[in-house]
Amino acid sequence: MFCLTSATDPGWAPRAAERLDLVLVDHAHCEMKAASSALALAGRAVWAPSIVRPLVALAQEELAHFDQVLVELERRGLELGAPPVDDYAVALLRNVQGPKGGRERMVDRLLAGALIEARSCERFKLLAEALDTRGEHEQAVFYRALMASEARHYSVLRQLAIDVGGDEPKTLGRLAELAEVEGTLNRSLGVAPAIHG
């Protein structure tokens, strides 16, 4: 899917569907962090004003998704709690290169964001299929809709990275490098009932 170099462990989706309450709490935090990340990138893009508005729109959509998941948490009587550390995202972002505030670093941050969206898209698809198998069709529809959004977010962030980088072949080459890192991280995740395992 997209540029992902490894597939999610086949055991993840059934386990996630069985422990959906845990997944929903983790998912809410992921949406909140995605919105914060998009806004942080927009705030750092003072030398690239053309990417600010798309990043703000992305943050708004991530916040809308957070609200949707929050409604489901409330419906189930679940508490959001404190945000857990997302070891997957932290490890991926450790590979971001370039000086702070520089173009190279912005490109890498956008590409890392695109990869996170691609992985979420893949997992939402798998989760929707597992929920359908369990007869939880309403939740499956919810995750299919989010899957489509994640695919669009991947495309937006990838294109913004190309625009900022100004050199499409070089930017896509860097995406391939980071995708290898992400694939290695993915293989280490296991089947924990969380969006990124």
Buried (B, 14 or more C-beta within 10 A) or exposed (E): EBBBBBEBBEEBBBBBBEBBBBBBBBBBBBBBBBBBBBBEBBEBBEEBEEBBEBBBEBBEBBBEBBEBBBEBBEEEEBEBEEBEEBBBBEBBBEBBEEEEEEBBBBBBBBBBBBBBBBBBBBBBBBBBBBBBEEEBEEBBEBBBEBBEBBBBBBBBBBBBBBBBBEEEEEBBEBBEBBBBBBBEBBEEBEBBBBBBB
